[in-house]
C-alpha cells in the first residue's frame, strides 16, 4: 500500500469553468515498479483502507483549500506513482 497525502487549493476563478470543480481519485493514478513496468490495478482494495473523513473530498470547488489521503494498492517496494487526471496524457509523478 502507498498512502499519499495531498494538500489542494483551488482559485476562485474555477467558478468560471464549464465544470467548476476538480476531483482527485485513486482512479486517476498509475503505478510503475523500479524497472518502469506498469503495475496492474493500483486501486485494488485500497478504497476500503480509509475512513471517509480521512480521504480527499470527491469534489473540490472554487476557492477551497482541502487536505486528505489517497491510498494505492501497489505491491512493488520501489517505483513511481503518476497522477494523470481525467486520462490526460500529462501529469505529475513521484518516486517511492
HUTAJO-V523057 format. One record per residue. N is the residue number from 0. RES is the residue in one small letter. PHI is phi in whole degrees, -180 to 180 (none if undefined). OMEGA is omega as a letter, one per 20 degrees, with the letter a starting at -180 (none if undefined). BURIAL is + if it has 9 or more other C-alpha atoms within 8 Angstrom, else -. Layout:
<<N & RES & PHI & OMEGA & BURIAL> <N & RES & PHI & OMEGA & BURIAL>>
This chain:
<<0 & x & none & r & -> <1 & x & -124 & r & -> <2 & x & -101 & a & -> <3 & x & -121 & r & -> <4 & x & -99 & a & -> <5 & x & -120 & r & +> <6 & x & -111 & a & -> <7 & x & -123 & r & -> <8 & x & -132 & r & -> <9 & x & -105 & r & +> <10 & x & -95 & r & -> <11 & x & -60 & a & -> <12 & x & -64 & r & -> <13 & x & -58 & r & +> <14 & x & -62 & a & +> <15 & x & -84 & a & -> <16 & x & -76 & r & -> <17 & x & -61 & r & -> <18 & x & -117 & a & -> <19 & x & -81 & r & +> <20 & x & -159 & r & +> <21 & x & -127 & a & -> <22 & x & -143 & r & -> <23 & x & -111 & r & +> <24 & x & -122 & r & -> <25 & x & -65 & a & +> <26 & x & -75 & r & -> <27 & x & -90 & a & +> <28 & x & -107 & r & +> <29 & x & -126 & r & +> <30 & x & -133 & a & +> <31 & x & -133 & r & +> <32 & x & -80 & a & +> <33 & x & -63 & r & +> <34 & x & -91 & r & -> <35 & x & 87 & r & -> <36 & x & -80 & a & -> <37 & x & -69 & r & -> <38 & x & -90 & r & +> <39 & x & -74 & r & -> <40 & x & 46 & r & -> <41 & x & -68 & r & +> <42 & x & -83 & r & +> <43 & x & 46 & r & -> <44 & x & -96 & a & -> <45 & x & -61 & a & +> <46 & x & -58 & a & +> <47 & x & -97 & a & -> <48 & x & -87 & a & -> <49 & x & -123 & r & -> <50 & x & -74 & a & -> <51 & x & -59 & r & -> <52 & x & -70 & r & -> <53 & x & -92 & a & -> <54 & x & -80 & r & +> <55 & x & -63 & r & +> <56 & x & -59 & a & -> <57 & x & -69 & r & -> <58 & x & -134 & r & -> <59 & x & -120 & a & +> <60 & x & -92 & a & +> <61 & x & -62 & r & +> <62 & x & 65 & a & +> <63 & x & -107 & r & +> <64 & x & -128 & a & -> <65 & x & -136 & r & +> <66 & x & -144 & r & +> <67 & x & 177 & a & +> <68 & x & -111 & r & +> <69 & x & -121 & r & +> <70 & x & -118 & r & +> <71 & x & -115 & a & +> <72 & x & -101 & a & +> <73 & x & -117 & a & +> <74 & x & -88 & a & -> <75 & x & -68 & r & -> <76 & x & -82 & r & -> <77 & x & -138 & r & -> <78 & x & 164 & r & +> <79 & x & -135 & r & +> <80 & x & -117 & a & +> <81 & x & -126 & r & +> <82 & x & -104 & r & +> <83 & x & -127 & a & +> <84 & x & -66 & r & +> <85 & x & 61 & r & -> <86 & x & 76 & r & -> <87 & x & -57 & r & -> <88 & x & -76 & r & -> <89 & x & -125 & r & -> <90 & x & 179 & a & +> <91 & x & -126 & r & -> <92 & x & -136 & r & -> <93 & x & -133 & r & -> <94 & x & -86 & r & -> <95 & x & -138 & none & ->>
